[in-house]
Amino acid sequence: MKFYLIKIKIKIKFLNKGNIFAPIMIIWFSSLFSIGIWRITLSPSILKAFNPYQAIIHLINEKQQGFYQIGKQQYFTFLFLN
């Protein structure tokens, strides 16, 4: 019985924190979304970053230096994500 009461108290504490935290996160993500849309409308060329053809052209133009740049970027991404 005592364990059940503790479990209910823990649920209430988390529900209260969730009720406070959820609106803050909604505001945060909506502001990120609106800033992203605003920046894309100012410079639509940002969307070229999703095109793999641009990466291939960069590697062809830069030759060895391009491979070093991509390798460094992947290395630092690996360091910070692990």
C-alpha positions as CSV (number, residue, x, y, z in Angstrom):
1,M,0.0,0.0,0.0
2,K,2.8,2.4,0.9
3,F,4.6,1.7,-2.4
4,Y,1.4,2.5,-4.3
5,L,1.0,5.9,-2.5
6,I,4.7,6.7,-3.4
7,K,4.0,5.8,-7.0
8,I,1.0,8.1,-7.1
9,K,3.0,11.0,-5.6
10,I,5.8,10.5,-8.2
11,K,3.2,10.5,-11.0
12,I,1.7,13.8,-9.7
13,K,5.1,15.4,-9.5
14,F,6.0,14.4,-13.1
15,L,2.6,15.5,-14.4
16,N,3.0,18.9,-12.8
17,K,6.5,19.3,-14.3
18,G,5.2,18.2,-17.7
19,N,2.3,20.7,-17.6
20,I,4.8,23.5,-17.0
21,F,7.5,22.2,-19.4
22,A,5.3,21.4,-22.4
23,P,4.1,24.9,-23.3
24,I,7.7,26.2,-23.0
25,M,8.9,23.5,-25.5
26,I,6.0,24.4,-27.8
27,I,7.0,28.0,-27.8
28,W,10.7,27.1,-28.3
29,F,10.1,24.8,-31.3
30,S,7.6,27.2,-32.9
31,S,10.1,30.0,-32.6
32,L,12.8,27.8,-34.2
33,F,10.4,26.9,-37.0
34,S,9.4,30.5,-37.7
35,I,13.1,31.7,-37.7
36,G,14.0,28.8,-40.0
37,I,11.2,29.7,-42.5
38,W,12.1,33.4,-42.3
39,R,15.8,32.6,-43.1
40,I,14.8,30.3,-46.0
41,T,12.6,33.0,-47.5
42,L,15.5,35.5,-47.3
43,S,18.0,33.1,-48.9
44,P,16.4,30.1,-50.7
45,S,19.9,28.9,-51.7
46,I,20.2,27.4,-48.3
47,L,18.1,24.5,-49.6
48,K,21.0,23.6,-51.9
49,A,22.7,22.0,-48.9
50,F,20.3,19.1,-49.2
51,N,21.2,18.4,-52.8
52,P,23.9,15.6,-53.0
53,Y,24.8,16.9,-56.5
54,Q,26.2,20.0,-54.9
55,A,28.5,17.9,-52.7
56,I,29.8,15.9,-55.7
57,I,30.5,19.2,-57.6
58,H,32.3,20.5,-54.6
59,L,34.5,17.4,-54.4
60,I,35.2,17.5,-58.2
61,N,36.2,21.2,-58.0
62,E,38.2,21.0,-54.8
63,K,39.8,17.6,-55.4
64,Q,41.9,16.5,-52.4
65,Q,41.1,19.5,-50.2
66,G,37.4,18.8,-50.5
67,F,37.8,15.3,-49.2
68,Y,39.8,16.7,-46.2
69,Q,37.0,19.2,-45.5
70,I,34.3,16.5,-45.6
71,G,36.5,14.1,-43.5
72,K,37.1,16.8,-40.8
73,Q,33.4,17.6,-40.7
74,Q,32.5,13.9,-40.2
75,Y,35.3,13.5,-37.6
76,F,34.1,16.5,-35.5
77,T,30.5,15.3,-35.8
78,F,31.6,11.9,-34.5
79,L,33.4,13.5,-31.6
80,F,30.5,15.6,-30.5
81,L,27.8,13.0,-31.0
82,N,29.5,10.2,-29.1
